[in-house]
Amino acid sequence: MPIYDNQNIFAKILRGEIPNNTVYEDDYVLAFRDIAPQAPVHILVIPKGAYVSIDDFGAKGSPDEVSAFYKAIATITAQEGLTDAGFRCIANTGDHGGQEVPHFHMHILGGEPVGPMVSKS
Ligand code: AMP
């Protein structure tokens, strides 16, 4: 597991060093709009703890952190009106997963059909 880099952009957002467009926050979770949206609704949900990836979070996150994370996704998708039509959650992980920011984040994409699950190009 890579060592957590506390200079990554989401760590800076969590410290308030750069702005974000927050849609949800609680003691364990922050969610904000992606700066380069790939769908009409594109939100990033991140734990406030220092976790590199979904597997790091699953292995080391406390029950309260993990529970809060999934509860937040339910709250946000309802708040954004996505639950009837559906949406996609993506957690890009590591090199093969195309992860760019090394702080665990779940993308929520919706507001229109979001296309095939995996690009074949
Ligand atoms: P990933 O490739 O899964 O690591 O996704 C990283 C995401 O972070 C991309 O969709 C970026 O558009 C998004 N992103 C990068 N910087 C910011 C920022 N300052 N505020 C909001 N989203 C960002």
Boltz pocket constraint, residues with backbone or C-beta under 6 A from the ligand:
constraints:
  - pocket:
      binder: B
      contacts: [[A, 9], [A, 18], [A, 19], [A, 20], [A, 32], [A, 33], [A, 34], [A, 35], [A, 36], [A, 37], [A, 44], [A, 91], [A, 92], [A, 97], [A, 98], [A, 99], [A, 100], [A, 101], [A, 102], [A, 105]]
      max_distance: 6.0
